[in-house]
Amino acid sequence: MPVRDGAATVQEANKALARYWFDQGWTRGNVDVADRIFAPEFELGGVRVGPEGPKQSVRRRHAAFADLTVRVGVQVAEGPWVATWFTTRARHVREFAGVPATGRSIVSEGMQLWRVENGLVMEDRNVFDLWQVVRQLRGESAG
């Protein structure tokens, strides 16, 4: 394996941290790992929520969707920032966004941008197409 400089090693570690959260937190529902991933002063969309914020997000989604999986696509890292494009698949089993359980399978995509310092996520800015999910739950076409 080639020798890497320190910055490249940190950036690879930051990408691995994001993949770990998608696997353990989102796909497996193991919210306990959030305390080791997110800083106590972690901000989501500019609001300080600490590790409890991501835990609540995962719990809400897992309550509404079964068989939830997240596949990491492209990741790009620069400095303390890591961007991850991901695809989520799940089956709707309880009310979500005002839509009663449908049993429908959904597929959605999103982008997550993290700022990582000293191995902990300090900030998350993300884009997730909630309306794409709601349209699928309602049985509407994307057009």
For each residue, the residues with C-beta under 8 A, 3 or more apart:
1:
2:
3:
4: 8 9 12
5: 8 9
6: 9 10
7: 10 11 79
8: 4 5 11 12
9: 4 5 6 12 13
10: 6 7 13 14
11: 7 8 14 15 77 78 79 82
12: 4 8 9 15 16 77
13: 9 10 16 17 119
14: 10 11 17 18 77 80 81 82 114 116
15: 11 12 18 19 75 77 82 84
16: 12 13 19 20
17: 13 14 20 21 37 82 114 116 119 121
18: 14 15 21 22 72 75 82 84 112 114
19: 15 16 22 23 72 75 84
20: 16 17 23 24 33 37
21: 17 18 24 25 26 33 34 37 54 121
22: 18 19 25 26 27 70 72 84 86
23: 19 20 26 27 28 70
24: 20 21 27 28 30 33
25: 21 22 28 29 30 31 33 34 37 54 58
26: 21 22 23 29 58 61 68 70 88
27: 22 23 24 68 69 70
28: 23 24 25
29: 25 26 58 59 62 68
30: 24 25 33
31: 25 34 54 55 58 59
32: 35
33: 20 21 24 25 30 36 37
34: 21 25 31 37 38 51 52 54 55 58
35: 32 38 51
36: 33
37: 17 20 21 25 33 34 51 54 120 121
38: 34 35 42 50 51 53 54 120 121
39: 42 50 51 117 120 121 122
40: 50 51
41: 48 50 122
42: 38 39 48 49 50 51 53 54 120 121 122 123 124
43: 46 47 48 49 122 123 124
44: 47 49 53 54 123 124
45: 124 125 126
46: 43
47: 43 44 53
48: 41 42 43
49: 42 43 44 52 53 54
50: 38 39 40 41 42 53
51: 34 35 37 38 39 40 42 54 55
52: 34 49 55 56
53: 38 42 44 47 49 50 56 57
54: 21 25 31 34 37 38 42 44 49 51 57 58 124
55: 31 34 51 52 58 59
56: 52 53 59 60
57: 53 54 60 61
58: 25 26 29 31 34 54 55 61 62
59: 29 31 55 56 62 63
60: 56 57 63 64
61: 26 57 58 64 65 68 90
62: 29 58 59 65 68
63: 59 60 94
64: 60 61 92 93 94 95 96
65: 61 62 68 90 91 92 93 94 96 106
66: 90 91 93
67: 89 90 91
68: 26 27 29 61 62 65 88 89 90
69: 27 88 89 90
70: 22 23 26 27 86 87 88
71: 86 87 88 89
72: 18 19 22 75 84 85 86
73: 84 85 86 87
74: 84 85
75: 15 18 19 72 82 83 84 85
76: 82 83
77: 11 12 14 15 81 82 83
78: 11 81
79: 7 11
80: 14 115 116 117 122
81: 14 77 78 113 114 115 116
82: 11 14 15 17 18 75 76 77 113 114 116
83: 75 76 77 111 112 113 114
84: 15 18 19 22 72 73 74 75 111 112 114
85: 72 73 74 75 109 110 111
86: 22 70 71 72 73 109 110 111 112
87: 70 71 73 107 108 109
88: 26 68 69 70 71 106 107 108 109 110
89: 67 68 69 71 105 106 107
90: 61 65 66 67 68 69 105 106
91: 65 66 67 103 104 105 106
92: 64 65 96 99 101 102 103 104 105 106 137
93: 64 65 66 101 103
94: 63 64 65 101
95: 64 98 99 100 101
96: 64 65 92 99 133 137
97: 130 133 134 137
98: 95
99: 92 95 96 102 134 137 138
100: 95
101: 92 93 94 95
102: 92 99 137 139
103: 91 92 93
104: 91 92 136 137 139
105: 89 90 91 92
106: 65 88 89 90 91 92 133 136 137
107: 87 88 89 136
108: 87 88 128 129 132 133 136
109: 85 86 87 88 129 132
110: 85 86 88 126 127 128 129
111: 83 84 85 86 126 127 128
112: 18 83 84 86 124 125 126
113: 81 82 83 124 125 126
114: 14 17 18 81 82 83 84 121 123 124
115: 80 81 121 122 123
116: 14 17 80 81 82 119 120 121 122
117: 39 80 120 122
118:
119: 13 17 116
120: 37 38 39 42 116 117
121: 17 21 37 38 39 42 114 115 116 124
122: 39 41 42 43 80 115 116 117
123: 42 43 44 114 115
124: 42 43 44 45 54 112 113 114 121
125: 45 112 113
126: 45 110 111 112 113
127: 110 111
128: 108 110 111
129: 108 109 110 132 133
130: 97 133 134
131: 134 135
132: 108 109 129 135 136 142
133: 96 97 106 108 129 130 136 137
134: 97 99 130 131 137 138
135: 131 132 138 140 141 142
136: 104 106 107 108 132 133 139 140
137: 92 96 97 99 102 104 106 133 134
138: 99 134 135
139: 102 104 136
140: 135 136
141: 135
142: 132 135
143:
